[in-house]
Amino acid sequence: MNKPPGEWRRSSFCQSGECITVTASRLHADLIYIGRELDGERCRGQLTVTRAEFAAFLAGAKDGQFDDLAVTP
């Protein structure tokens, strides 16, 4: 699923109203912004990472390396 840079998105698994959001930079092709959303409103501040850093994190998440940090529903 490709979306245009600058369009914030969140996981379809996020149902609590407290979600992490991500978007690609419109100006810098190598940057990803990570933010927060509370009750449908974006919070101020964001973390900026490179696509390589983001890919490494996603690979670790898919591998289960952060499962112990998740809240069990």
N, C-alpha and C positions, 0 to 999 in steps of 0.2 A: 504494500500500500504506500504509494508515494503521495505526499502532500506538499504544497508549495512552502518554501522557506518562510518562516515568520508565523506560520499557522500552528498554534499550540495544540498539542494532543495529549491525551491521557489514556491509560489502559482501560479497556472495557471491563476489567475485573475490579476496578475502583468503584465501589458503590457506597462508601461511607461519607462522601462529601469532603474528605481529606485526601487529596490525591497529589501525586507527583506528575508534573507536566513537562514535556520536552518539545523543542523546536530546533530547526536548523537555522543558522544565521543567514540573513538575506545578503550580507556584505562579505562574509568570509566563508567560503565553501567548506573549510576544514573545521568549523566550530559548531558545537551543539550547546544549547542553553537548557539548563534543568531548573525548573521552578516548582512552586507549590500552589495548590488551589484549595481553598477552604469554602465549602458550601457554594461552589460555583463561581467564586471570585478569585482571580489571580492575586497572590500575595506579592508584596514588594521583594526585590532581591532575587538573584539567580546565581547559579553556579555555571561557569563556562568551562567546557572541556573540549578536547579535540575529538574528531571522529574515531581516531585510533584508541583513545582512552575510553570512549563510550563503547566501542566494539569490545574491548577487553572486559569491561564491566558486564556487558550483556552476556558474553561468553561464560563468565563466572556465575552469573545469575542462572543461566540455562543449565549449568552444570550442578546447581544446588549449593554453591559455596556460601550463599547468604541465607539459606533457608532458616537457620537458627535465629535470625534477626526478625523474621516475620511474625506477626500476630496470628495466632490460630483462630479462625472464625468460629 
